[in-house]
Every structure is written in C-alpha cells, then in structure tokens.
C-alpha cells in the first residue's frame, strides 16, 4: 500500500509539472502564431499595393488613401503618440463550413489579419506632399520610391487587430519605355520603307530567282526585308557583316521589274538593288537623356549621348571584353566613338551619360488594342481623323465610330484621358485600309486607315492611339507651366509631316524636290512617342532642303530605326538633325494608360523587414 500510494503521488506530481510546462508554452506559442500572422498580413498588404499600381501607374502620388489603408509616414520618434495609421485595413478570408469542414463557406468572411501602408518621404521631406508628390516621394538620385507596410493578426473574439506588429519596407523601381528618351529594337531601317525608297516609288519589285535563297518563291522587297534584315547586328556573325542574301536584286522581267520613270533610261526596265539599310548616329546628333537599344548602334563621328553620368546609355550588345565591341563604326567615317562616360577609353566626358552593354532586352507589346478598349465611345473614331489641341479642348475633324461626323468640332479632353482612331470597317463609308507605307503622290493617300493627324498646344494629359499611323502635322507642344503629359501610340508609324514638290522624282533625284507647303522648320514635339510595329520617321526625309532641328522633348520608342534626315558630320542636307531631350517627369509619371513593355511598369526592387516593427502606441 505504501508503495502504491508513493507511485500515485509521483504520477500526480508529474502530471502537475507537465500541465504547468504546457501552460507556460501557450503564451509563447500564441505569440509565435500571431507574429507569423502579422508577417503574412504585411506581405498581403504589399501585394495589394502592387495591384493598385498595376491598375493605376500613378497610384504612388496619392499620399493617403484611407479606404485602401494608405497613410502618411508616421515618425514614431518625433510623434510617439500620433500614429497616422488611423484605421487598419482588414484582410478577410472565407470561413470553413460547420457542417462540412472540407468545404469553404464563401457566404461568410472572417478577418484573418490587418495591414496599414505608409508612403515614405524622400529628398529630405518629412511627409508626402499631394501638390508636389514627385519632389517629396520619388528619390531624385535613384528614381525609386518606398512604402512601409505593417501587418498584425486579428483577435477572433473582437475582429480587431491585436498582438505584435511585423513591418516591411519595399522599394519600387520602374521599368518602362518611358525610362528612356530613345528606345529602339532594331537599329536597321524599317523594311516597310524599302519599297518607297526605290528609284521609282512603290514599285512592287520581286527578287531575282537566281539570288533567291528560297528557291522558286519570289518575295517582294518588303517581304524580303522582313526576312533578311530583322536581325540584331551582333547576331550576323563575324565582323557584324551582312550575309550575301541580305542584298535584294529585283527581277529584270517586265512583269515584276522596275520601270524607270525618269533619267536617260526612262521607259526601260532595270534591276532594283537594295541592301539592309542601317542608320547612323552622327556628329551633331544629341540624345539628351537615358537611352536603350536592343541592337548595337552604328556611329559616324562622335554623337552626344546623355546629359550626366546617371543617364544610362544602354545596348543589349554583348561586347567581347571591351566597350568598343558593343558599338559599330562606319568605315566611311574613320574612327568613331560615343561621347559618353566609360573607363579605360580615350573619350570620357563628365557631362555625358554612362555607357552600359550586355543589358537585358525590352520587348514591345504586339498591339495597342488594349488602348482602344480604354477609350470611351465619344472618343473612338474611324478612318483619317484630325486632332488639333488647345487650352480649351480638342478640335476634331473625322467620323466617330458610331457614325457621327465631326467637322472641326470642339470637344473637351476625355475624362479617361484616351482617344483612339481605328481603321474603317464599313465599306459603305469608303474603301477599307490597305496598309503599308506610302508617301507617293497624292501624299499620304491611305483611305480607310486609322490615321490620327495631330498638332497644337495641350494643357491636359492625353494619350492618342491609332490602329495605323500617327502623323504629327505641326508643332505639338505642352502649354507653358502645365503639368500635362501627351502620349502618341501608333500600331505602325509615327510620321512627321513633310510634303515635297516633284514627289515622283524625290528618290531618284532628291535635289529636284522642294519642301512643300506645311513643312515645318525646327519642329517641336513634346510627347512620349511609341510605335509598336514600325518607326518614328520623317516623311520624304531624303528630299528637299534642310529643315534644321527635330526637337523632341519626351521619349521615343520604336521597333525599327526611323530616319529623319540626311547629312554628314553635324550638317543637315535634307530633313532634320536629331535634338532629343528627356522629360524627367516620365521617370515617375505616365500619360494616361500608356503601354509598358511586356512586364509590369513598377516592380518591387527590394523589400526587407524593419526591426523593431512600428507597433501602435500603447
């Protein structure tokens, strides 16, 4: 009996000790669970913020959005009891059905956590200023901004945040065509223009079967160009030389050759020879801002790239151990090099951009149809449409998609910020769009195509999209002191209007052509320009007298290089010299609904947990 009682006593004491130990672990276990829930809530809040940025690229400048759980920065040391996070945003999840624990009861939601987001100030500011968000939120050195996201678990008894706080700080960096004053995919000239640059304009020349690597199939010059010339220069092989099949020789037969319309051999048939045509950066060209090319640029002389070392001058060319191998020199120009910053090279200018090679490719979207879907019905047009901007609105001449005809009709800027010009689809209203690129007489005769003809001075942000081309008819400028941004997005070409007389002989005898009425000297364009399938180009760039400078303040993005003039080492013979300057606002702001590369505009560059966390005041 004594032994039995002793055993019972020992078991009782052991049970008591065990219960005490377990009871002691409950509080730490509950705290650990709450800490994990708080971290998950902070991560969820950060993802909500990322989603808001995807929906609205300028969401960062709101400073405070209480309904979304976004607040001003709380400086706990300076104001320990003045927490700006006045109402934490609850994260809800479906509850589990009581009758079937394996099934979610979507009719009932229960809070599982809560988060609050703070917009962190930059550049010495103490808070985000809604009237000057760029100055108080965006770091001027890195073009990044930061948010602080705090998370807490929720007490199931009260459905209120409780327990410890976990805090994340995320840095956002933008990746966009708008990061650059100049972006191009291919440095080669757009194959669509090869037809219009033949000795006689727009002859549908087909290749000589003897020089056709495809056997019996004869391609026309545009189809040949797309096949033979759409390569990055560093993919062409040794010395970046064009292959033999990258020369087009037209067929001599009457059925598909070139009929010469002028000169001593007028009326006879001849071969039409075209090579993949590359466009040079020359002395006198100035690209004043960051730039990126997926290709390797061809240089003649010393063009200026960038305004300061923080302006990235990027090429995706891999290089072969030396920076000089990531660009190419035109042999006709002697020694050429970019006037930029780089190490261990003879040219180094502290006032220019920094050369970077082997940079990632940026991919253009295939279409601007998503922009069309953003335009309201009252701002959707079909066929050729003229838009003249002014402080009081838009003067529009054209046919709306619903059939309403505008004749210099004044309308307000669209609330959504988007106007779209689509191709004609109703044969009863005239011929449908035949596509292509033509500048032969009659100039720009492109019936049925969605062409937006743009000019004027704007004071409200606007994006104009076109299913075919955008033609810039005259100076297109932002009103003085206006914060507005303009985007021009063409599926095909963005063209600078430039008619010439003696159009038929423009290419065979450029000196005989004369700049026609409507040609603009020292053209000014304040806009972000994006062409998805073709180029930014000056029509008839090889004809007529010099038009001096083409001044673009904004950003230019294109698939193929578009020529704007001809000349030699700083002098302009025809067309324009390039004077491209970056609008630094585009590093953080976008025209309405502007298209991005095939990736998100703002992305999380870094995020880390802050310790200690920003717990609410006791």
C-alpha positions, 0 to 999 in steps of 0.5 A: 500500500505504501508503495502504491500510494508513493507511485500515485503521488509521483504520477500526480506530481508529474502530471502537475509539472507537465500541465504547468510546462504546457501552460507556460508554452501557450503564451509563447506559442500564441505569440509565435502564431500571431507574429507569423500572422502579422508577417503574412498580413504585411506581405498581403498588404504589399501585394495589394499595393502592387495591384493598385499600381498595376491598375493605376501607374500613378497610384504612388502620388496619392499620399493617403488613401484611407479606404485602401489603408494608405497613410502618411509616414508616421515618425514614431520618434518625433510623434510617439503618440500620433500614429497616422495609421488611423484605421487598419485595413482588414484582410478577410478570408472565407470561413470553413463550413460547420457542417462540412469542414472540407468545404469553404463557406464563401457566404461568410468572411472572417478577418484573418489579419490587418495591414496599414501602408505608409508612403515614405518621404524622400529628398529630405521631406518629412511627409508626402506632399499631394501638390508636389508628390514627385519632389517629396516621394520619388528619390531624385538620385535613384528614381525609386520610391518606398512604402512601409507596410505593417501587418498584425493578426486579428483577435477572433473574439473582437475582429480587431487587430491585436498582438505584435506588429511585423513591418516591411519596407519595399522599394519600387523601381520602374521599368518602362519605355518611358525610362528612356528618351530613345528606345529602339529594337532594331537599329536597321531601317524599317523594311516597310520603307524599302519599297518607297525608297526605290528609284521609282516609288512603290514599285512592287519589285520581286527578287531575282530567282537566281539570288533567291535563297528560297528557291522558286518563291519570289518575295517582294522587297518588303517581304524580303526585308522582313526576312533578311534584315530583322536581325540584331547586328551582333547576331550576323556573325563575324565582323557584324557583316551582312550575309550575301542574301541580305542584298535584294536584286529585283527581277529584270522581267517586265512583269515584276521589274522596275520601270524607270520613270525618269533619267536617260533610261526612262521607259526601260526596265532595270534591276532594283538593288537594295541592301539592309539599310542601317542608320547612323548616329552622327556628329551633331546628333544629341540624345539628351537623356537615358537611352536603350537599344536592343541592337548595337548602334552604328556611329559616324563621328562622335554623337552626344549621348546623355546629359550626366553620368546617371543617364544610362546609355544602354545596348543589349550588345554583348561586347567581347571584353571591351566597350568598343565591341558593343558599338559599330563604326562606319568605315566611311567615317574613320574612327568613331566613338560615343561621347559618353562616360566609360573607363579605360577609353580615350573619350570620357566626358563628365557631362555625358551619360554612362555607357552600359552593354550586355543589358537585358532586352525590352520587348514591345507589346504586339498591339495597342488594342488594349488602348482602344478598349480604354477609350470611351465611345465619344472618343473612338473614331474611324478612318483619317481623323484630325486632332488639333489641341488647345487650352480649351479642348480638342478640335476634331475633324473625322467620323466617330465610330458610331457614325457621327461626323465631326467637322472641326468640332470642339470637344473637351479632353476625355475624362479617361484621358484616351482617344483612339482612331481605328481603321474603317470597317464599313465599306459603305463609308469608303474603301477599307485600309490597305496598309503599308507605307506610302508617301507617293503622290497624292501624299499620304493617300491611305483611305480607310486607315486609322490615321490620327493627324495631330498638332497644337498646344495641350494643357491636359494629359492625353494619350492618342492611339491609332490602329495605323499611323500617327502623323504629327502635322505641326508643332505639338507642344505642352502649354507653358507651366502645365503639368500635362503629359501627351502620349502618341501610340501608333500600331505602325508609324509615327510620321512627321509631316513633310510634303515635297514638290516633284514627289515622283522624282524625290528618290531618284533625284532628291535635289529636284524636290522642294519642301512643300507647303506645311513643312515645318522648320525646327519642329517641336514635339513634346510627347512620349512617342511609341510605335509598336510595329514600325518607326518614328520617321520623317516623311520624304526625309531624303528630299528637299532642303534642310529643315534644321532641328527635330526637337523632341522633348519626351521619349521615343520608342520604336521597333525599327530605326526611323530616319529623319534626315540626311547629312554628314558630320553635324550638317543637315542636307535634307530633313532634320538633325536629331535634338532629343531631350528627356522629360524627367517627369516620365521617370515617375509619371505616365500619360494616361494608360500608356503601354509598358513593355511586356512586364509590369511598369513598377516592380518591387526592387527590394523589400526587407523587414524593419526591426523593431516593427512600428507597433501602435502606441500603447 
